[in-house]
Amino acid sequence: MAHQQLHPIQIDPRTEEPFIRLPSPYENIILTPPRMEDAPHIIQNLNDPKLIQWLEGPPHPYTAEHAEFWLQTITKSSKSIFEELKEANEKDPNGSLAIVGGFPLRSIREVKEDGTQTFLGDISVDRCGFPGELDPEERSRLTEENANRKVGDPNIVWCIGDYLASSHHGRGIMSAVIGTVIREWVVPRMNAHLIRVEAYTGNTGSVRVFEKNGFVLEKTVEFEKPKILNSGMPQYGYYVLWWRRP
């Protein structure tokens, strides 16, 4: 098909895989759909103490079974978004770009000089579940209201989740990834106006990455009792940051 409704996604002519390339000086970094063969790299990353001390969700230790289940889930989600785009293209190939409810290119990859690619990490854009709200009734209310808003509603609150292989920390890669995703997809293809993110207190590196992309620290939430992550690491509170569309 013609690729009007994929804009600004490009198609790799060799593999026919969709991708977005980061701008200079990160042209060797691309974003693609997840692949089942990413499992060994995901297992390595999600057992890395430098990463899991800040991650709430992943089981620990992270096994091949966990990776396979996760990849099947997110691959299905990615394919669903591309199906939406395909249908929009068939219906109105030269019309206005369709607004969709997610970002399908969550896998971060480094392209080597010989053309091979290495999986580096993940970036997700989902409707916010407001984990920084400690009152369970208020959190449930906000989450339900957010979930019931129609795709394209500017009042939807989105959340970004991400991680990058520790081997590539300190290079500005994640700042560039987040900026590219917001600028190239989340704003024009999801009509996002509000993004909220949380980072555990002490994770100042993550806070700086978001602040570089226009997020503003709204508040710090302290837990009454330490939260023990699946990795066994205790956490004592959240930073809550917001991005609002200019």
C-alpha positions in Angstrom: 0.0 0.0 0.0 0.9 3.7 -0.3 2.3 4.8 3.1 0.5 8.1 3.5 -1.2 7.1 6.8 2.1 5.8 8.3 3.7 9.3 8.2 6.3 10.0 9.6 7.2 6.3 9.8 9.6 5.0 7.1 9.8 1.5 5.7 13.0 -0.4 5.6 13.3 -1.5 1.9 15.2 -4.7 2.8 12.9 -6.0 5.5 9.7 -4.0 5.0 9.8 -3.2 8.7 8.5 0.3 9.7 10.8 2.5 11.7 11.5 6.1 12.8 15.1 7.3 12.8 16.3 9.8 15.5 17.7 13.1 14.3 21.4 14.1 14.3 23.6 13.3 16.2 21.7 10.0 16.9 21.1 8.8 13.3 22.3 5.4 14.3 19.3 5.0 16.7 16.0 3.8 15.3 12.6 2.9 16.8 10.8 -0.2 15.5 8.1 -2.6 16.4 9.0 -5.3 19.0 10.5 -8.6 17.7 10.3 -12.0 19.3 14.0 -12.4 18.9 14.5 -9.5 21.3 13.9 -11.9 24.2 17.6 -12.5 25.2 18.3 -8.8 25.3 15.2 -8.0 27.3 16.1 -10.8 29.8 19.6 -9.3 30.2 18.3 -5.8 30.7 15.6 -6.7 33.1 18.0 -8.6 35.3 20.5 -5.7 35.4 20.6 -4.2 38.9 21.3 -0.7 37.4 17.9 -0.9 35.8 15.6 -2.9 38.0 16.2 -0.7 41.0 13.9 1.8 39.4 11.4 -0.5 37.7 8.2 -1.6 39.5 6.6 -4.0 37.0 9.1 -6.6 35.8 9.2 -9.9 37.8 12.5 -10.9 39.3 14.4 -12.8 38.3 13.2 -12.1 34.8 13.0 -15.4 32.8 12.6 -16.5 29.2 9.0 -17.3 29.9 8.4 -13.7 31.1 10.0 -12.3 28.0 8.1 -14.5 25.6 4.7 -13.6 27.3 5.6 -9.9 27.3 6.7 -9.8 23.6 3.6 -11.6 22.5 1.5 -9.0 24.3 3.2 -5.9 23.0 3.6 -7.3 19.5 -0.1 -7.8 19.4 -0.7 -4.2 20.5 1.7 -2.9 17.9 0.1 -4.9 15.1 -3.3 -3.6 16.1 -2.2 0.0 15.7 -0.8 -0.8 12.3 -4.1 -2.4 11.3 -5.8 0.9 12.2 -3.4 2.8 10.0 -3.9 0.3 7.1 -7.7 0.6 7.4 -7.4 4.4 7.4 -5.1 4.3 4.4 -7.6 2.1 2.4 -10.5 4.3 3.4 -9.0 7.7 2.6 -5.3 7.4 1.4 -5.0 11.1 0.6 -7.0 12.4 3.6 -6.0 13.9 6.9 -3.8 11.7 9.0 -5.7 9.4 11.3 -5.5 9.9 15.1 -4.6 6.6 16.8 -4.5 5.4 20.4 -1.0 4.4 20.8 2.6 4.3 19.7 3.6 1.1 17.8 7.4 1.6 17.6 8.5 1.0 21.2 11.7 -0.9 20.6 14.9 1.2 20.7 17.7 -0.1 18.5 21.3 0.8 17.6 22.2 0.3 13.9 25.9 -0.7 13.5 28.1 0.3 10.6 27.6 -3.2 9.0 23.8 -2.7 9.2 23.2 -5.1 12.1 20.9 -3.9 14.9 21.2 -4.2 18.6 18.2 -3.9 20.9 18.8 -1.2 23.5 15.5 -0.6 25.3 11.9 0.2 25.3 9.6 3.2 25.3 5.8 2.9 25.9 3.0 5.5 25.6 -0.1 4.4 27.4 -3.1 5.9 29.1 -2.1 6.9 32.6 -3.0 4.8 35.6 -1.9 7.5 38.1 0.4 5.4 40.3 1.5 8.5 42.1 -1.9 9.0 43.6 -1.8 7.2 46.9 -5.5 7.3 47.7 -6.9 4.1 46.0 -10.4 5.5 45.4 -9.0 8.7 43.8 -6.6 6.7 41.7 -9.4 4.4 40.5 -11.6 7.3 39.7 -9.0 9.1 37.6 -8.0 5.9 35.8 -11.5 5.0 34.9 -12.3 8.5 33.6 -9.1 8.5 31.6 -9.8 5.0 30.1 -13.3 6.1 29.0 -12.2 9.1 27.0 -12.4 8.6 23.2 -9.2 8.3 21.1 -8.1 11.8 20.2 -9.7 13.5 23.2 -7.2 16.2 24.3 -8.1 15.5 27.9 -6.6 12.0 27.9 -3.6 11.9 30.2 -0.8 9.8 28.7 2.1 8.2 30.5 5.5 7.3 29.2 7.5 4.3 30.5 11.0 3.6 29.3 14.3 2.0 30.0 17.7 1.9 28.2 20.5 -0.6 28.5 22.9 0.6 31.1 25.8 0.2 28.6 24.3 3.2 26.8 23.5 5.5 29.7 24.9 9.0 29.8 24.9 9.6 26.0 21.7 11.6 25.7 20.0 8.7 23.8 16.8 8.5 26.0 16.4 12.3 25.9 16.5 12.2 22.1 14.1 9.2 22.0 11.5 10.8 24.2 11.7 14.1 22.3 11.3 12.3 19.0 8.4 10.2 20.1 6.5 13.3 21.5 7.3 15.5 18.5 6.9 13.0 15.7 4.1 10.8 16.9 2.4 11.5 20.3 1.4 15.1 19.3 0.5 14.8 15.6 -0.8 11.2 15.6 -2.3 10.8 19.0 -3.4 14.4 19.6 -1.8 14.3 23.0 -2.0 17.5 25.2 -1.2 16.0 28.6 1.6 13.6 29.6 2.3 12.6 33.2 5.3 10.6 34.4 6.5 9.2 37.7 10.0 8.4 38.8 11.0 7.0 42.1 12.7 9.5 44.4 16.5 9.3 43.9 16.2 8.6 40.2 17.4 12.1 39.3 18.7 10.9 36.0 15.2 10.1 34.8 13.9 13.4 36.1 16.6 15.3 34.1 15.7 13.4 30.9 12.1 14.4 31.2 12.9 18.0 32.2 15.0 18.3 29.0 11.9 17.5 27.1 9.7 20.1 28.7 8.3 18.2 31.7 7.9 20.1 34.9 8.2 18.6 38.4 4.8 19.0 40.0 5.3 17.3 43.4 7.1 14.7 45.4 5.0 12.0 47.0 6.4 10.2 50.0 5.2 6.8 51.0 4.1 6.1 54.6 6.0 2.8 54.3 8.7 1.8 51.8 7.5 0.1 48.7 9.4 -3.1 48.0 9.8 -3.7 44.3 9.9 -7.2 42.8 13.7 -6.9 42.7 13.7 -6.5 46.5 14.7 -2.8 46.3 12.9 -0.4 48.6 11.5 2.8 47.3 10.4 5.7 49.4 8.3 8.0 47.1 7.6 9.3 43.6 8.5 12.4 41.7 5.5 13.4 39.6 6.1 15.4 36.4 3.8 16.9 33.8 4.1 17.8 30.2 1.4 20.1 28.8 1.2 20.9 25.1 2.3 24.5 24.3 
